[in-house]
Amino acid sequence: MLTKTYYLYMMSNFTNSVIYTGVTNNLERRVYEHKNKMIKGFTERYNVNKLVYYEACQDIASAIAREKQVKAGSRRKKEDLINSINPEWRELQIS
C-alpha cells in the first residue's frame, strides 16, 4: 500500500516578522505557490516566502491536529519550534 506523507510547515517573510502555519501533502509545490504569490490572501499580502520549519506526518488527520496545536500556541512557542531546528531562520531546502 502506498502511503502519503503530509507536512506541517511554517513560512516567514524577509524580516521574520510574520509566521504562517499550514498543512500540505506536497511541500515543494506549496512552497512554490507561496513564493510565486499564487495563493491569494495572507501570504501574498505579507510577502511570506521563506520556508523556516517543517515536519512530516503520516496521515492527514495527524497533520491537521498538529497544525491546530501549533496555531493555538503563542508566537513565542512558534519561534521556539523554529529555533529548535533552524536558529538562524534560514530558508530550508526541501529534501
Secondary structure, DSSP 8 states (H G I E B T S, - for coil): -----EEEEEEE-TTS--EEEEEES-HHHHHHHHHTT-S-SHHHHTT--EEEEEEEESSHHHHHHHHHHHHHS-HHHHHHHHHHH-TT-------
